[in-house]
Amino acid sequence: MQYDQNVLTRTERRIFALRTLYSRAGYRSYRMRKFEDYDLYSRNKDFLLSDRVITFTDTNGRLKALKPDVTLSLVRNLKDRPDELQRLYYDENVYRVSERTNTFKEIMQMGLECIGAADNDAVAEVLDLAEKSLALVAEDQDYLLKVSDLDIMTLLIDDMTDSKDMKAELLKLAGEKNLHGIRDLCGRNDVPAEKCATLTALLGIYGAPEQTLPELEELCRGTVAEAESAEMISVMRELTDDSRRIVIDFSVTGDTSYYNGVAFAGYIEGIPEPVLVGGRYDMLMRRMKKRSRAIGFAVYLDSLGMLGRNAGDRAIDEFFSNTVRDEGGED
Amino acid sequence: MAAMINVALPKGRLGEKVYKMFEEAGYGCPDIFVGRKLVFENRDAGVRYFWVKPSDVPIYVERGAADIGVAGKDILLESAPNVYELADLGIGKCRMVVAAPRGFEDDSEYPLRVATKFVNIAQDYYASVGRDIDIIKLNGSIEIAPILGLSDVIVDLVETGTTLRENDLVIVEEIMDVSARLIANKSGYNFKSREISELLSKIR
């Protein structure tokens, strides 16, 4: 029986489009169970966006949780095969506390993971698919994939201070593009001026890879992050053609006890928050006693619901054309 | 054509100072102080202004209704919005302090009773010095709390110190310097980065 595509909701159409993209790229669908043992999440609370999880006691007395996250569950249940590359994608509902409403929400999440021998080629492949995912779901809006590297950031920050608190503060300020805050903090803690200047210059790098990679190379030459910057540059050089909507921006950060290397976030014009978030998470694999390396991303399908609904420029333009400009004309 | 930048300005004295700063940088908007309208635009300058309650500026920016906005560091620390903090504008300068009645001595046997509008800032500060506190959240006239025995101390913003002096309170600890910060939406910044960078370089 043929079916009419118009019966699908916008979200269902997006899911089918993304499933098609991922399966054509050689990824296989991965299904997981709805519930997990609570201890998985209690041991990895920092990895989750919120540490609150819906729990219940199963009939055998075990404490279970509704999945607040897919990656943790997938990593735990997948066989560790560090010498081969497992390409997987999923679309699952997760249950977590919304920052905005402070209540539990069911969130539809789609994503993919590259686990095992995840080398630089895998990183380039995942970045390429992340950008293509944005293009598919953005409809006619502009979109952008911002790419950073947490190894470079971490090495530069580690070279500035031994204080764990100060490192965390510097990473937070970096995520806010708060250069005056970084200078102030460095000044109060006697960090050498040239090290502070290197970090602020790193955060000043913003733009397409073909313009910014030479800047990055120059900045990191002779620093503790020289080798890591060379690695990032070699990956990003594969993604430099003009048609791409990729920018280098080191304000994309993450929890460095789980994430390392490339980190990225995807934005669509008119949606005030990232709709795609991803990165390399070898540190999480180590914490879970796995030898595989890993990189992946999630697309937040619920955020896409804001497309065309959020106020943004169009609503403001309408307001001005209907009211303010009319009043101006009468004056 | 360059995109319009939507700016959330805090209503009141700080907002007026910030607007002057923007006007001098070439982002003026005729009639902005005339009447009771809350939105103004100057298409030639590529800018729109919204007058909003100061504590609401971060919400407008975080949710993308405004691309950029200006808010005091006190408000940013209190509401912790997920935004970029692009510049310290160096205006609206004041201090966040702990003040107490003259001669007050802290008795560490009991939790310190702290009256404040700035609950998160006060909690973070006392956590950093390892002192147990009872927070009393007030929305105004904070200085009266120790006088009436409602609290031992207050955590509040001080510009000249006149209000404290008139209520016989003295500063016992300085928590931080506060000033106006230019913030930006993390998504909107990407699609108007050229316009925002240009504005930033002109107002500096």
Contacts between the chains, C-beta under 8 A, distances in Angstrom:
chain1	res1	chain2	res2	distance
A	142	B	191	5.8
A	144	B	190	4.8
A	144	B	191	7.2
A	146	B	190	6.9
A	176	B	83	7.3
A	176	B	84	5.6
A	176	B	85	4.7
A	177	B	84	4.4
A	177	B	85	6.9
A	177	B	86	6.0
A	177	B	184	7.9
A	178	B	84	7.6
A	178	B	85	4.3
A	178	B	86	7.9
A	180	B	85	8.0
A	180	B	87	6.6
A	180	B	88	4.5
A	181	B	85	6.7
A	206	B	193	6.6
A	247	B	190	7.1
A	251	B	84	7.1
A	267	B	186	7.6
A	267	B	187	4.5
A	267	B	190	5.3
A	267	B	191	7.8
A	268	B	187	7.6
A	269	B	187	7.6
A	269	B	191	4.7
A	270	B	64	7.5
A	271	B	64	7.4
A	271	B	187	6.1
A	272	B	62	6.8
A	272	B	63	5.3
A	272	B	64	2.9
A	272	B	185	5.5
A	272	B	186	7.6
A	272	B	187	5.0
A	272	B	188	6.9
A	273	B	82	7.6
A	273	B	186	7.3
A	273	B	187	6.4
A	274	B	186	7.5
A	274	B	187	7.1
A	310	B	63	7.8
A	310	B	64	5.9
A	311	B	64	7.3
A	311	B	65	4.9
A	312	B	64	6.5
A	312	B	65	7.8
A	313	B	3	7.3
A	313	B	4	6.6
A	313	B	6	7.3
A	316	B	4	7.9
A	316	B	6	6.4
A	316	B	39	7.8
A	316	B	48	6.6
A	319	B	39	7.1
A	320	B	39	7.5
A	320	B	41	6.0
A	320	B	48	7.8
A	324	B	37	7.2
A	324	B	39	6.4
A	324	B	40	7.7
A	324	B	41	7.2
